[in-house]
Amino acid sequence: MAGKDATNSPIHIPSAPFRPGDTSTFEQWTAKPTDHSMPAINCSAEETAEHAAGLIRVLSDDNIASGDWNRDISAEDLRLGLEHMVRLRIFDDRMMKMQRTGKLSFYMRSLGEEAVAIAQTMALENQDWIFPSYRQPGAQFVRGRDMVSMICHCIGNEEDNVKGRQMPVHYTWKEGRFISISSPVGTQFSQAVGVGLASQYKGLDEVTISWIGDGSSSQGDYHYALNFAGVFKAPVILNTVNNQWAISSHVNIATAGKNFAIRGIPYDLPSLRVDGNDFLALYSVTKWARDRAAAGFGATHIEVLTYRAGAHSSSDDPTRYRPQDEAQCWPGGDPIERLKSHLIEIGEWSDEQHDSLEEKIDSEVMNAYKEAVKFGDLANGPYPSSDHIFTEVYETVPWHLEEQRKEMKRWRDA
C-alpha cells in the first residue's frame, strides 16, 4: 500500500498530493523581487544559504521588474527572448501534430519551460558548452540553428545530422556546441563538469552549462558532478530543473527536502533558487554564475523552480496521474505571457505585435517542415544508410566490426 494514507505500511512511500479528480492548491509565493541581494561573484557557499532556501525573482505578480537582480537588459534583447520562446512553443505544437498523424515517431515538448534554456543560453557567450536535457532544445534557436536541420533529425531522414543513431528530439549540434542529449538520464552532469575542467586546464575562456530534472537528481551522476565541481572549482553551471514531475513520479519521490538548491551548499557550491518562469531572473542568475566561473571562482548550483505544463512525452498521458487543470494553478504562471506582459507594461510591445509574431513564426515552422520532408519522411524514407552504424566512432574500424559490417551488407544487399 502506498501514498499519504498508507498509515499501516511498514515503509513510507510518498504519493502525489493531488491525483485526477482532486483540486490542486499550490501555496502562493510570498517571495518578492526585493528579497535577495546579488552577492559578490567570489562569495562562499554559506553566503548563498538564503538564496538557496528562498526564491530569486525579478518580475512581480503584476510583471513589474525590480530588485537587485534586475539587470539592464535591453528591450531589444527581451523582444528577442520572447520571439525565441514563441518560436519554441509553436515548433513544439506543430511537431506534436506531426507525431499524432504518424509523420514523426516520438516527441517531447517544453510547454511551460520555454524560458529556461532560452534565457539562460542568452546569458552565456557563444564559446560556452551546452549539455542539455530533453527540454532545452530552445538553446539551439538562441545559437541560430536552422529549423530544417532540427526537423530532419526528428524525422530521421537522410539529412539527419545524427544519421539515425538517436531517438527524435535527442539533438546534437557541433557548430553550436550543443552536446548530444542522452536517453540515460543524468549522465550529462558529470560530462559537463569534465568538459569544464578540460577548458580550465587549457586556459580557455569557456564555461559549461548543464540541466538535469528533479527526478534525475536521484541518480549518482548528480552527486558525482556536484562533488567534482566543488572540489576542483570547475567553470560550470549546474541547473536542477524542478518541474514537479518526473514522468508520473511526483517531486516528493526525488527528495524529502523542501527544495533542491540547498543540496549544493554541503558540496561548497554557491547555490541559488530561481523562478523558472521569470525570463529576467533566469537571465540574471545565469549571467552571475557565468561571471563567477569565468573569473576562476568555480561552479554554481541553481534550482530552476517551474512546472511541466504538458505531458512528459508523446507517449505519456498526464491525466492518469495528476489533475487535468493543475498547470493553471501553478503560481509561477506562463513564461511567455509574463514576459509579453512586462514588455507591454514598459511600452515595448503590444497585443497586435504579438499576434503578428505568432503568425510569422507559424508560417516559418510550416515552411521548414515542407523543406525538411523533401529529404524524406518517416513513412517513405529515404533513411540514413545502415552503414552509419559502423562510422564516426573509430578512425580505423576494428577487424571485428569490419566483419560485422560485411555480414550486414550481405544480408542487406541480398
Contacts in CASP RR format, 6 or more apart in sequence:
PFRMAT RR
TARGET T0000
AUTHOR 0000-0000-0000
METHOD contacts of the structure
MODEL  1
MAGKDATNSPIHIPSAPFRPGDTSTFEQWTAKPTDHSMPAINCSAEETAE
HAAGLIRVLSDDNIASGDWNRDISAEDLRLGLEHMVRLRIFDDRMMKMQR
TGKLSFYMRSLGEEAVAIAQTMALENQDWIFPSYRQPGAQFVRGRDMVSM
ICHCIGNEEDNVKGRQMPVHYTWKEGRFISISSPVGTQFSQAVGVGLASQ
YKGLDEVTISWIGDGSSSQGDYHYALNFAGVFKAPVILNTVNNQWAISSH
VNIATAGKNFAIRGIPYDLPSLRVDGNDFLALYSVTKWARDRAAAGFGAT
HIEVLTYRAGAHSSSDDPTRYRPQDEAQCWPGGDPIERLKSHLIEIGEWS
DEQHDSLEEKIDSEVMNAYKEAVKFGDLANGPYPSSDHIFTEVYETVPWH
LEEQRKEMKRWRDA
1 8 0 8 1.000
1 9 0 8 1.000
2 9 0 8 1.000
2 13 0 8 1.000
2 15 0 8 1.000
3 9 0 8 1.000
3 13 0 8 1.000
3 14 0 8 1.000
3 15 0 8 1.000
4 14 0 8 1.000
4 15 0 8 1.000
4 17 0 8 1.000
6 12 0 8 1.000
6 13 0 8 1.000
6 15 0 8 1.000
14 250 0 8 1.000
14 252 0 8 1.000
14 253 0 8 1.000
14 256 0 8 1.000
15 250 0 8 1.000
15 252 0 8 1.000
16 250 0 8 1.000
16 252 0 8 1.000
16 321 0 8 1.000
16 322 0 8 1.000
17 24 0 8 1.000
17 250 0 8 1.000
17 252 0 8 1.000
18 24 0 8 1.000
18 25 0 8 1.000
18 322 0 8 1.000
18 323 0 8 1.000
18 326 0 8 1.000
19 321 0 8 1.000
19 322 0 8 1.000
19 323 0 8 1.000
20 319 0 8 1.000
20 320 0 8 1.000
20 321 0 8 1.000
20 322 0 8 1.000
20 323 0 8 1.000
20 324 0 8 1.000
21 323 0 8 1.000
22 323 0 8 1.000
23 323 0 8 1.000
24 322 0 8 1.000
24 323 0 8 1.000
24 325 0 8 1.000
24 326 0 8 1.000
24 329 0 8 1.000
25 329 0 8 1.000
26 329 0 8 1.000
26 330 0 8 1.000
26 331 0 8 1.000
27 331 0 8 1.000
28 331 0 8 1.000
29 55 0 8 1.000
29 57 0 8 1.000
29 275 0 8 1.000
29 331 0 8 1.000
29 332 0 8 1.000
31 54 0 8 1.000
31 55 0 8 1.000
31 56 0 8 1.000
31 57 0 8 1.000
31 275 0 8 1.000
32 57 0 8 1.000
32 60 0 8 1.000
33 57 0 8 1.000
33 58 0 8 1.000
33 59 0 8 1.000
33 60 0 8 1.000
33 65 0 8 1.000
33 66 0 8 1.000
33 67 0 8 1.000
33 69 0 8 1.000
33 70 0 8 1.000
33 281 0 8 1.000
34 66 0 8 1.000
34 67 0 8 1.000
34 68 0 8 1.000
35 54 0 8 1.000
35 55 0 8 1.000
35 56 0 8 1.000
35 57 0 8 1.000
36 50 0 8 1.000
36 51 0 8 1.000
36 54 0 8 1.000
36 56 0 8 1.000
36 68 0 8 1.000
36 69 0 8 1.000
37 68 0 8 1.000
38 68 0 8 1.000
38 69 0 8 1.000
38 284 0 8 1.000
38 288 0 8 1.000
39 47 0 8 1.000
39 48 0 8 1.000
39 51 0 8 1.000
39 270 0 8 1.000
41 288 0 8 1.000
41 291 0 8 1.000
41 292 0 8 1.000
41 295 0 8 1.000
41 297 0 8 1.000
42 292 0 8 1.000
42 295 0 8 1.000
42 297 0 8 1.000
43 270 0 8 1.000
44 268 0 8 1.000
44 270 0 8 1.000
45 264 0 8 1.000
45 265 0 8 1.000
45 267 0 8 1.000
45 268 0 8 1.000
45 269 0 8 1.000
45 270 0 8 1.000
45 271 0 8 1.000
46 265 0 8 1.000
47 270 0 8 1.000
48 265 0 8 1.000
48 270 0 8 1.000
48 271 0 8 1.000
48 272 0 8 1.000
49 262 0 8 1.000
49 265 0 8 1.000
51 261 0 8 1.000
51 270 0 8 1.000
51 271 0 8 1.000
51 272 0 8 1.000
51 273 0 8 1.000
52 259 0 8 1.000
52 261 0 8 1.000
52 262 0 8 1.000
52 264 0 8 1.000
52 265 0 8 1.000
52 271 0 8 1.000
52 272 0 8 1.000
52 273 0 8 1.000
52 303 0 8 1.000
53 258 0 8 1.000
53 259 0 8 1.000
53 261 0 8 1.000
53 262 0 8 1.000
53 273 0 8 1.000
54 259 0 8 1.000
54 261 0 8 1.000
54 273 0 8 1.000
55 273 0 8 1.000
55 274 0 8 1.000
55 275 0 8 1.000
55 305 0 8 1.000
56 69 0 8 1.000
56 272 0 8 1.000
56 273 0 8 1.000
56 274 0 8 1.000
56 275 0 8 1.000
56 281 0 8 1.000
56 284 0 8 1.000
56 285 0 8 1.000
57 69 0 8 1.000
57 274 0 8 1.000
57 275 0 8 1.000
57 278 0 8 1.000
57 281 0 8 1.000
58 65 0 8 1.000
58 66 0 8 1.000
58 67 0 8 1.000
58 69 0 8 1.000
58 70 0 8 1.000
58 275 0 8 1.000
58 278 0 8 1.000
58 280 0 8 1.000
58 281 0 8 1.000
58 284 0 8 1.000
59 65 0 8 1.000
59 275 0 8 1.000
59 278 0 8 1.000
59 279 0 8 1.000
59 280 0 8 1.000
59 281 0 8 1.000
59 338 0 8 1.000
59 342 0 8 1.000
60 66 0 8 1.000
63 338 0 8 1.000
63 341 0 8 1.000
63 342 0 8 1.000
63 345 0 8 1.000
64 342 0 8 1.000
64 345 0 8 1.000
65 280 0 8 1.000
65 342 0 8 1.000
69 280 0 8 1.000
69 281 0 8 1.000
69 284 0 8 1.000
69 285 0 8 1.000
70 280 0 8 1.000
70 284 0 8 1.000
71 280 0 8 1.000
71 283 0 8 1.000
71 284 0 8 1.000
71 287 0 8 1.000
73 280 0 8 1.000
73 283 0 8 1.000
75 343 0 8 1.000
75 346 0 8 1.000
75 348 0 8 1.000
77 122 0 8 1.000
78 279 0 8 1.000
78 280 0 8 1.000
78 339 0 8 1.000
78 342 0 8 1.000
78 343 0 8 1.000
78 348 0 8 1.000
79 343 0 8 1.000
79 348 0 8 1.000
79 349 0 8 1.000
80 122 0 8 1.000
81 118 0 8 1.000
81 119 0 8 1.000
81 122 0 8 1.000
81 279 0 8 1.000
81 339 0 8 1.000
82 279 0 8 1.000
82 336 0 8 1.000
82 339 0 8 1.000
82 340 0 8 1.000
82 343 0 8 1.000
82 349 0 8 1.000
82 357 0 8 1.000
83 357 0 8 1.000
83 361 0 8 1.000
84 114 0 8 1.000
84 118 0 8 1.000
84 122 0 8 1.000
84 138 0 8 1.000
84 141 0 8 1.000
84 142 0 8 1.000
85 114 0 8 1.000
85 115 0 8 1.000
85 118 0 8 1.000
85 279 0 8 1.000
85 335 0 8 1.000
85 336 0 8 1.000
85 339 0 8 1.000
86 336 0 8 1.000
86 354 0 8 1.000
86 357 0 8 1.000
86 358 0 8 1.000
86 361 0 8 1.000
87 141 0 8 1.000
87 361 0 8 1.000
87 364 0 8 1.000
87 365 0 8 1.000
88 110 0 8 1.000
88 114 0 8 1.000
88 118 0 8 1.000
88 137 0 8 1.000
88 138 0 8 1.000
88 141 0 8 1.000
89 110 0 8 1.000
89 111 0 8 1.000
89 114 0 8 1.000
89 336 0 8 1.000
90 358 0 8 1.000
90 361 0 8 1.000
90 362 0 8 1.000
90 365 0 8 1.000
91 147 0 8 1.000
91 150 0 8 1.000
91 365 0 8 1.000
92 107 0 8 1.000
92 109 0 8 1.000
92 110 0 8 1.000
92 111 0 8 1.000
93 109 0 8 1.000
94 362 0 8 1.000
94 365 0 8 1.000
94 366 0 8 1.000
94 369 0 8 1.000
95 104 0 8 1.000
95 107 0 8 1.000
95 109 0 8 1.000
95 151 0 8 1.000
95 154 0 8 1.000
96 107 0 8 1.000
96 109 0 8 1.000
96 314 0 8 1.000
98 104 0 8 1.000
98 107 0 8 1.000
98 369 0 8 1.000
99 105 0 8 1.000
99 106 0 8 1.000
99 107 0 8 1.000
99 314 0 8 1.000
100 314 0 8 1.000
102 378 0 8 1.000
102 379 0 8 1.000
103 155 0 8 1.000
103 373 0 8 1.000
103 377 0 8 1.000
103 378 0 8 1.000
103 379 0 8 1.000
104 154 0 8 1.000
104 155 0 8 1.000
104 168 0 8 1.000
104 378 0 8 1.000
105 168 0 8 1.000
105 378 0 8 1.000
106 167 0 8 1.000
106 168 0 8 1.000
106 169 0 8 1.000
106 313 0 8 1.000
106 314 0 8 1.000
106 315 0 8 1.000
107 154 0 8 1.000
107 168 0 8 1.000
107 169 0 8 1.000
107 313 0 8 1.000
107 314 0 8 1.000
108 134 0 8 1.000
108 135 0 8 1.000
108 169 0 8 1.000
108 312 0 8 1.000
108 313 0 8 1.000
108 314 0 8 1.000
109 310 0 8 1.000
109 311 0 8 1.000
110 116 0 8 1.000
110 117 0 8 1.000
110 135 0 8 1.000
110 136 0 8 1.000
110 137 0 8 1.000
110 138 0 8 1.000
111 308 0 8 1.000
111 309 0 8 1.000
111 310 0 8 1.000
112 277 0 8 1.000
112 306 0 8 1.000
112 307 0 8 1.000
112 308 0 8 1.000
112 309 0 8 1.000
112 310 0 8 1.000
112 327 0 8 1.000
112 334 0 8 1.000
112 335 0 8 1.000
113 135 0 8 1.000
113 241 0 8 1.000
113 243 0 8 1.000
113 276 0 8 1.000
113 306 0 8 1.000
113 308 0 8 1.000
113 309 0 8 1.000
113 335 0 8 1.000
114 138 0 8 1.000
114 335 0 8 1.000
114 336 0 8 1.000
115 276 0 8 1.000
115 277 0 8 1.000
115 278 0 8 1.000
115 279 0 8 1.000
115 282 0 8 1.000
115 335 0 8 1.000
115 336 0 8 1.000
115 339 0 8 1.000
116 135 0 8 1.000
116 136 0 8 1.000
116 211 0 8 1.000
116 239 0 8 1.000
116 241 0 8 1.000
116 276 0 8 1.000
116 282 0 8 1.000
116 304 0 8 1.000
116 306 0 8 1.000
117 132 0 8 1.000
117 135 0 8 1.000
117 136 0 8 1.000
117 137 0 8 1.000
117 138 0 8 1.000
117 139 0 8 1.000
117 142 0 8 1.000
117 211 0 8 1.000
118 138 0 8 1.000
118 139 0 8 1.000
118 141 0 8 1.000
118 142 0 8 1.000
118 279 0 8 1.000
119 279 0 8 1.000
119 280 0 8 1.000
119 282 0 8 1.000
119 283 0 8 1.000
119 286 0 8 1.000
120 139 0 8 1.000
120 209 0 8 1.000
120 237 0 8 1.000
120 239 0 8 1.000
120 282 0 8 1.000
120 283 0 8 1.000
120 286 0 8 1.000
121 130 0 8 1.000
121 138 0 8 1.000
121 139 0 8 1.000
121 142 0 8 1.000
121 143 0 8 1.000
121 209 0 8 1.000
122 142 0 8 1.000
122 283 0 8 1.000
123 282 0 8 1.000
123 283 0 8 1.000
123 284 0 8 1.000
123 286 0 8 1.000
123 287 0 8 1.000
123 290 0 8 1.000
124 130 0 8 1.000
124 207 0 8 1.000
124 209 0 8 1.000
124 286 0 8 1.000
124 290 0 8 1.000
125 205 0 8 1.000
125 207 0 8 1.000
125 290 0 8 1.000
126 143 0 8 1.000
126 176 0 8 1.000
126 177 0 8 1.000
127 177 0 8 1.000
127 204 0 8 1.000
127 205 0 8 1.000
127 206 0 8 1.000
128 177 0 8 1.000
128 206 0 8 1.000
128 207 0 8 1.000
128 208 0 8 1.000
128 209 0 8 1.000
128 290 0 8 1.000
129 177 0 8 1.000
129 179 0 8 1.000
129 192 0 8 1.000
129 195 0 8 1.000
129 196 0 8 1.000
129 199 0 8 1.000
129 206 0 8 1.000
129 207 0 8 1.000
129 208 0 8 1.000
129 209 0 8 1.000
130 136 0 8 1.000
130 139 0 8 1.000
130 143 0 8 1.000
130 176 0 8 1.000
130 177 0 8 1.000
130 178 0 8 1.000
130 179 0 8 1.000
130 208 0 8 1.000
130 209 0 8 1.000
130 210 0 8 1.000
131 179 0 8 1.000
131 188 0 8 1.000
131 189 0 8 1.000
131 191 0 8 1.000
131 192 0 8 1.000
131 195 0 8 1.000
131 208 0 8 1.000
131 209 0 8 1.000
131 210 0 8 1.000
131 211 0 8 1.000
132 139 0 8 1.000
132 171 0 8 1.000
132 178 0 8 1.000
132 179 0 8 1.000
132 181 0 8 1.000
132 188 0 8 1.000
132 210 0 8 1.000
132 211 0 8 1.000
133 181 0 8 1.000
133 185 0 8 1.000
133 186 0 8 1.000
133 188 0 8 1.000
133 211 0 8 1.000
133 212 0 8 1.000
133 213 0 8 1.000
133 216 0 8 1.000
133 241 0 8 1.000
134 169 0 8 1.000
134 170 0 8 1.000
134 181 0 8 1.000
135 211 0 8 1.000
135 241 0 8 1.000
135 243 0 8 1.000
135 308 0 8 1.000
136 211 0 8 1.000
137 150 0 8 1.000
137 169 0 8 1.000
137 171 0 8 1.000
139 178 0 8 1.000
140 150 0 8 1.000
140 171 0 8 1.000
140 173 0 8 1.000
140 176 0 8 1.000
140 178 0 8 1.000
143 173 0 8 1.000
143 176 0 8 1.000
143 177 0 8 1.000
143 178 0 8 1.000
144 176 0 8 1.000
145 173 0 8 1.000
145 175 0 8 1.000
145 176 0 8 1.000
145 178 0 8 1.000
146 368 0 8 1.000
147 364 0 8 1.000
147 365 0 8 1.000
147 368 0 8 1.000
148 368 0 8 1.000
148 371 0 8 1.000
148 372 0 8 1.000
149 159 0 8 1.000
149 161 0 8 1.000
149 173 0 8 1.000
150 171 0 8 1.000
151 368 0 8 1.000
151 369 0 8 1.000
151 372 0 8 1.000
152 159 0 8 1.000
152 160 0 8 1.000
152 161 0 8 1.000
152 372 0 8 1.000
152 375 0 8 1.000
153 160 0 8 1.000
153 161 0 8 1.000
153 162 0 8 1.000
153 166 0 8 1.000
153 168 0 8 1.000
153 171 0 8 1.000
154 168 0 8 1.000
154 169 0 8 1.000
155 168 0 8 1.000
155 372 0 8 1.000
155 373 0 8 1.000
155 376 0 8 1.000
155 377 0 8 1.000
155 378 0 8 1.000
156 162 0 8 1.000
156 164 0 8 1.000
156 168 0 8 1.000
156 378 0 8 1.000
156 383 0 8 1.000
156 384 0 8 1.000
157 372 0 8 1.000
157 373 0 8 1.000
157 375 0 8 1.000
157 376 0 8 1.000
157 377 0 8 1.000
157 381 0 8 1.000
157 382 0 8 1.000
157 383 0 8 1.000
157 384 0 8 1.000
158 375 0 8 1.000
158 376 0 8 1.000
158 381 0 8 1.000
158 382 0 8 1.000
158 383 0 8 1.000
158 384 0 8 1.000
158 385 0 8 1.000
159 372 0 8 1.000
159 375 0 8 1.000
159 376 0 8 1.000
160 384 0 8 1.000
161 172 0 8 1.000
161 173 0 8 1.000
162 170 0 8 1.000
162 171 0 8 1.000
162 172 0 8 1.000
162 180 0 8 1.000
163 384 0 8 1.000
163 385 0 8 1.000
163 388 0 8 1.000
163 391 0 8 1.000
163 392 0 8 1.000
164 383 0 8 1.000
164 384 0 8 1.000
164 388 0 8 1.000
165 384 0 8 1.000
165 388 0 8 1.000
165 389 0 8 1.000
166 172 0 8 1.000
166 180 0 8 1.000
166 181 0 8 1.000
167 183 0 8 1.000
169 181 0 8 1.000
170 180 0 8 1.000
170 181 0 8 1.000
170 182 0 8 1.000
170 183 0 8 1.000
171 178 0 8 1.000
171 180 0 8 1.000
171 181 0 8 1.000
172 178 0 8 1.000
172 179 0 8 1.000
172 180 0 8 1.000
172 181 0 8 1.000
179 188 0 8 1.000
179 191 0 8 1.000
179 195 0 8 1.000
181 188 0 8 1.000
182 188 0 8 1.000
185 212 0 8 1.000
185 213 0 8 1.000
185 215 0 8 1.000
185 216 0 8 1.000
185 219 0 8 1.000
186 212 0 8 1.000
186 213 0 8 1.000
186 216 0 8 1.000
186 219 0 8 1.000
186 221 0 8 1.000
186 222 0 8 1.000
187 221 0 8 1.000
188 210 0 8 1.000
188 211 0 8 1.000
188 212 0 8 1.000
188 221 0 8 1.000
189 210 0 8 1.000
189 212 0 8 1.000
189 221 0 8 1.000
189 222 0 8 1.000
189 224 0 8 1.000
189 225 0 8 1.000
189 238 0 8 1.000
190 221 0 8 1.000
190 224 0 8 1.000
190 225 0 8 1.000
190 228 0 8 1.000
191 210 0 8 1.000
192 208 0 8 1.000
192 209 0 8 1.000
192 210 0 8 1.000
192 225 0 8 1.000
192 236 0 8 1.000
192 238 0 8 1.000
193 208 0 8 1.000
193 225 0 8 1.000
193 228 0 8 1.000
193 229 0 8 1.000
193 232 0 8 1.000
193 234 0 8 1.000
193 236 0 8 1.000
193 238 0 8 1.000
193 299 0 8 1.000
194 208 0 8 1.000
194 228 0 8 1.000
194 234 0 8 1.000
195 208 0 8 1.000
196 206 0 8 1.000
196 207 0 8 1.000
196 208 0 8 1.000
196 234 0 8 1.000
196 235 0 8 1.000
196 236 0 8 1.000
197 228 0 8 1.000
197 232 0 8 1.000
197 234 0 8 1.000
199 206 0 8 1.000
199 207 0 8 1.000
199 208 0 8 1.000
199 235 0 8 1.000
200 234 0 8 1.000
200 235 0 8 1.000
200 296 0 8 1.000
205 294 0 8 1.000
206 235 0 8 1.000
207 235 0 8 1.000
207 236 0 8 1.000
207 237 0 8 1.000
207 290 0 8 1.000
207 293 0 8 1.000
207 294 0 8 1.000
208 234 0 8 1.000
208 235 0 8 1.000
208 236 0 8 1.000
208 237 0 8 1.000
209 236 0 8 1.000
209 237 0 8 1.000
209 239 0 8 1.000
209 286 0 8 1.000
210 225 0 8 1.000
210 236 0 8 1.000
210 237 0 8 1.000
210 238 0 8 1.000
210 239 0 8 1.000
211 239 0 8 1.000
211 240 0 8 1.000
211 241 0 8 1.000
211 304 0 8 1.000
212 219 0 8 1.000
212 222 0 8 1.000
212 238 0 8 1.000
212 239 0 8 1.000
212 240 0 8 1.000
212 241 0 8 1.000
213 240 0 8 1.000
213 241 0 8 1.000
213 242 0 8 1.000
213 243 0 8 1.000
213 246 0 8 1.000
214 240 0 8 1.000
214 241 0 8 1.000
214 242 0 8 1.000
214 243 0 8 1.000
214 244 0 8 1.000
214 246 0 8 1.000
214 251 0 8 1.000
214 254 0 8 1.000
214 255 0 8 1.000
214 260 0 8 1.000
215 246 0 8 1.000
215 249 0 8 1.000
215 251 0 8 1.000
215 253 0 8 1.000
215 254 0 8 1.000
216 222 0 8 1.000
216 246 0 8 1.000
217 240 0 8 1.000
217 254 0 8 1.000
217 255 0 8 1.000
217 260 0 8 1.000
217 263 0 8 1.000
218 253 0 8 1.000
218 254 0 8 1.000
222 240 0 8 1.000
225 238 0 8 1.000
226 238 0 8 1.000
226 263 0 8 1.000
226 264 0 8 1.000
226 267 0 8 1.000
226 269 0 8 1.000
226 301 0 8 1.000
227 267 0 8 1.000
228 234 0 8 1.000
229 236 0 8 1.000
229 238 0 8 1.000
229 267 0 8 1.000
229 269 0 8 1.000
229 298 0 8 1.000
229 299 0 8 1.000
229 301 0 8 1.000
230 267 0 8 1.000
230 268 0 8 1.000
230 269 0 8 1.000
230 298 0 8 1.000
230 299 0 8 1.000
233 296 0 8 1.000
233 297 0 8 1.000
233 298 0 8 1.000
233 299 0 8 1.000
234 293 0 8 1.000
234 298 0 8 1.000
234 299 0 8 1.000
235 293 0 8 1.000
235 294 0 8 1.000
235 296 0 8 1.000
235 298 0 8 1.000
235 299 0 8 1.000
236 293 0 8 1.000
236 298 0 8 1.000
236 299 0 8 1.000
237 286 0 8 1.000
237 289 0 8 1.000
237 290 0 8 1.000
237 293 0 8 1.000
237 299 0 8 1.000
237 300 0 8 1.000
237 302 0 8 1.000
238 269 0 8 1.000
238 299 0 8 1.000
238 300 0 8 1.000
238 301 0 8 1.000
238 302 0 8 1.000
239 302 0 8 1.000
239 303 0 8 1.000
239 304 0 8 1.000
240 260 0 8 1.000
240 261 0 8 1.000
240 263 0 8 1.000
240 301 0 8 1.000
240 302 0 8 1.000
240 303 0 8 1.000
240 304 0 8 1.000
241 304 0 8 1.000
241 306 0 8 1.000
242 251 0 8 1.000
242 259 0 8 1.000
242 260 0 8 1.000
242 303 0 8 1.000
242 304 0 8 1.000
242 305 0 8 1.000
242 306 0 8 1.000
243 306 0 8 1.000
243 307 0 8 1.000
243 308 0 8 1.000
244 250 0 8 1.000
244 251 0 8 1.000
244 306 0 8 1.000
244 307 0 8 1.000
244 308 0 8 1.000
245 251 0 8 1.000
245 308 0 8 1.000
245 312 0 8 1.000
245 318 0 8 1.000
245 322 0 8 1.000
246 253 0 8 1.000
246 254 0 8 1.000
246 312 0 8 1.000
247 312 0 8 1.000
247 316 0 8 1.000
248 312 0 8 1.000
248 316 0 8 1.000
248 318 0 8 1.000
248 320 0 8 1.000
248 321 0 8 1.000
255 263 0 8 1.000
259 273 0 8 1.000
259 303 0 8 1.000
259 305 0 8 1.000
260 273 0 8 1.000
260 303 0 8 1.000
261 271 0 8 1.000
261 272 0 8 1.000
261 273 0 8 1.000
261 301 0 8 1.000
261 302 0 8 1.000
261 303 0 8 1.000
262 271 0 8 1.000
263 271 0 8 1.000
263 301 0 8 1.000
264 271 0 8 1.000
264 301 0 8 1.000
265 271 0 8 1.000
267 301 0 8 1.000
269 299 0 8 1.000
269 300 0 8 1.000
269 301 0 8 1.000
270 292 0 8 1.000
270 300 0 8 1.000
270 301 0 8 1.000
271 300 0 8 1.000
271 301 0 8 1.000
271 302 0 8 1.000
271 303 0 8 1.000
272 285 0 8 1.000
272 288 0 8 1.000
272 289 0 8 1.000
272 300 0 8 1.000
272 301 0 8 1.000
272 302 0 8 1.000
272 303 0 8 1.000
273 302 0 8 1.000
273 303 0 8 1.000
273 305 0 8 1.000
274 281 0 8 1.000
274 282 0 8 1.000
274 285 0 8 1.000
274 302 0 8 1.000
274 303 0 8 1.000
274 304 0 8 1.000
274 305 0 8 1.000
275 281 0 8 1.000
275 282 0 8 1.000
275 305 0 8 1.000
275 332 0 8 1.000
276 282 0 8 1.000
276 304 0 8 1.000
276 305 0 8 1.000
276 306 0 8 1.000
276 332 0 8 1.000
276 335 0 8 1.000
277 306 0 8 1.000
277 307 0 8 1.000
277 330 0 8 1.000
277 332 0 8 1.000
277 333 0 8 1.000
277 334 0 8 1.000
277 335 0 8 1.000
277 338 0 8 1.000
278 332 0 8 1.000
278 335 0 8 1.000
278 338 0 8 1.000
279 335 0 8 1.000
279 338 0 8 1.000
279 339 0 8 1.000
280 339 0 8 1.000
280 342 0 8 1.000
282 304 0 8 1.000
285 302 0 8 1.000
286 302 0 8 1.000
288 300 0 8 1.000
289 300 0 8 1.000
289 302 0 8 1.000
292 298 0 8 1.000
292 300 0 8 1.000
293 299 0 8 1.000
293 300 0 8 1.000
306 332 0 8 1.000
306 335 0 8 1.000
307 326 0 8 1.000
307 327 0 8 1.000
307 330 0 8 1.000
307 332 0 8 1.000
308 327 0 8 1.000
309 327 0 8 1.000
309 330 0 8 1.000
309 334 0 8 1.000
310 318 0 8 1.000
310 327 0 8 1.000
311 317 0 8 1.000
311 318 0 8 1.000
312 318 0 8 1.000
318 324 0 8 1.000
332 338 0 8 1.000
340 349 0 8 1.000
340 354 0 8 1.000
343 349 0 8 1.000
344 350 0 8 1.000
344 351 0 8 1.000
375 382 0 8 1.000
376 382 0 8 1.000
376 383 0 8 1.000
386 408 0 8 1.000
386 412 0 8 1.000
387 405 0 8 1.000
387 409 0 8 1.000
389 405 0 8 1.000
389 408 0 8 1.000
390 397 0 8 1.000
390 401 0 8 1.000
390 402 0 8 1.000
390 404 0 8 1.000
390 405 0 8 1.000
394 401 0 8 1.000
397 405 0 8 1.000
END
